[in-house]
Structure formats: structure tokens, C-alpha cells
Amino acid sequence: NLSILPELPMLSLRILRVDRCPLDDVCFAKGKMQLPPNLTTLHLEGCSLSGSLERPDLLPDCVKELKYLEDLQLPDGCHIGLFFGMPVNEAVSMAEKGLKR
């Protein structure tokens, strides 16, 4: 069980699954955590992070900044991303405007 992510290979890592690890918002605080920009899959189910299907805008900034996510499994277990027809940036934008998907 990871409570903090180790340094990640920034150019080559495409899939990161940290389901049920005790990672929280402090681990992902702005400036503390950088995720590889080319991640296509990120699973966060069961992590103690903000953000859900209803409120993806509460996800840590480093997650919201990922542009190529095909599959983002949110802390509540729901999925968004290009594969699911809901790009992360679109879901975040809708939530910020108070719109439901």
C-alpha cells in the first residue's frame, strides 16, 4: 500500500493504477505531485482523494491537467475519459458550471 507515490518515469509511463492505496489530497497537492503527461489510464478507486463522478472539478490539479486520459477511474469507482465519451476536461468544465452529465 503506497501512501506516497515514488518518482515516476515521466516519458514512458502510460498506465498507473493505485486503487485502494491510502493516497490523499496532500500527496497530490499542487507543486508536490507531477504525473506523467502521457498517461492514458489512471485508476484512483478507493483513494482518499477529492473528486467524484458528480464533482470531477474537485480532483487534484495534476489529474485534471492530464490531456490524454482514455480511462480515469475516479475515487468513487466511476469512470470518465476519452474511451467513455467524456473527456476529463469536459467533465470538469461541466461540473464547474454546475451542469450534470
C-alpha positions as CSV (number, residue, x, y, z in Angstrom):
1,N,0.0,0.0,0.0
2,L,1.5,3.2,-1.2
3,S,1.0,6.3,1.0
4,I,3.1,8.4,-1.3
5,L,3.9,7.9,-5.0
6,P,7.6,7.3,-5.8
7,E,9.2,9.3,-8.6
8,L,7.6,8.2,-11.9
9,P,9.1,7.7,-15.3
10,M,7.7,10.9,-16.9
11,L,8.1,10.0,-20.6
12,S,7.3,6.3,-20.7
13,L,4.6,5.6,-18.2
14,R,1.1,5.2,-19.8
15,I,-0.8,3.3,-17.1
16,L,-0.9,3.9,-13.4
17,R,-3.2,2.0,-11.1
18,V,-3.1,3.0,-7.5
19,D,-6.5,1.6,-6.5
20,R,-7.1,1.4,-2.7
21,C,-3.8,3.0,-1.8
22,P,-4.0,5.5,1.0
23,L,-3.1,8.4,-1.2
24,D,-4.8,11.6,-0.3
25,D,-5.1,15.3,-1.4
26,V,-1.9,16.1,0.5
27,C,0.1,13.7,-1.7
28,F,-1.4,15.3,-4.8
29,A,-1.1,18.9,-3.6
30,K,-0.1,21.5,-6.2
31,G,3.6,21.5,-6.7
32,K,4.2,18.3,-4.8
33,M,3.0,15.8,-7.4
34,Q,3.7,15.6,-11.0
35,L,2.1,12.9,-13.1
36,P,3.5,11.7,-16.4
37,P,1.7,13.9,-19.1
38,N,1.1,11.0,-21.5
39,L,-0.8,8.8,-19.0
40,T,-3.7,7.1,-20.8
41,T,-5.0,5.2,-17.8
42,L,-5.2,6.3,-14.2
43,H,-7.1,4.4,-11.6
44,L,-7.8,6.1,-8.3
45,E,-10.6,4.0,-6.9
46,G,-10.7,3.9,-3.1
47,C,-8.0,6.6,-2.7
48,S,-8.8,9.3,-0.2
49,L,-8.9,12.0,-2.8
50,S,-11.5,14.6,-3.6
51,G,-13.4,14.2,-6.8
52,S,-16.2,12.0,-8.0
53,L,-18.4,11.5,-11.0
54,E,-20.7,14.3,-9.8
55,R,-17.7,16.6,-8.9
56,P,-14.7,15.9,-11.1
57,D,-13.7,19.5,-10.6
58,L,-12.6,18.6,-7.1
59,L,-9.9,16.3,-8.4
60,P,-6.3,17.4,-7.8
61,D,-5.0,19.8,-10.4
62,C,-2.3,17.3,-11.5
63,V,-5.0,14.9,-12.5
64,K,-7.2,17.5,-14.2
65,E,-4.2,18.6,-16.3
66,L,-3.8,15.2,-18.0
67,K,-4.9,15.6,-21.6
68,Y,-4.8,12.1,-23.0
69,L,-6.7,10.1,-20.4
70,E,-8.7,7.4,-22.0
71,D,-9.7,5.8,-18.7
72,L,-9.8,7.7,-15.4
73,Q,-11.3,5.7,-12.6
74,L,-12.4,8.2,-10.0
75,P,-12.0,7.7,-6.3
76,D,-15.7,6.7,-6.1
77,G,-15.1,3.9,-8.7
78,C,-16.8,5.6,-11.7
79,H,-15.0,6.0,-15.0
80,I,-14.6,9.1,-17.3
81,G,-12.2,9.7,-20.1
82,L,-12.0,9.5,-23.9
83,F,-12.9,5.8,-24.0
84,F,-16.1,6.6,-22.2
85,G,-17.1,9.5,-24.3
86,M,-16.5,12.1,-21.6
87,P,-13.0,13.7,-21.7
88,V,-11.8,14.7,-18.3
89,N,-11.5,18.4,-19.2
90,E,-15.1,18.4,-20.5
91,A,-16.4,16.7,-17.3
92,V,-14.5,19.2,-15.1
93,S,-15.8,22.2,-17.1
94,M,-19.4,21.0,-16.9
95,A,-19.1,20.4,-13.1
96,E,-17.6,23.9,-12.6
97,K,-20.6,25.4,-14.4
98,G,-23.0,23.3,-12.3
99,L,-24.1,21.2,-15.2
100,K,-24.8,17.5,-14.9
101,R,-23.6,15.0,-17.5
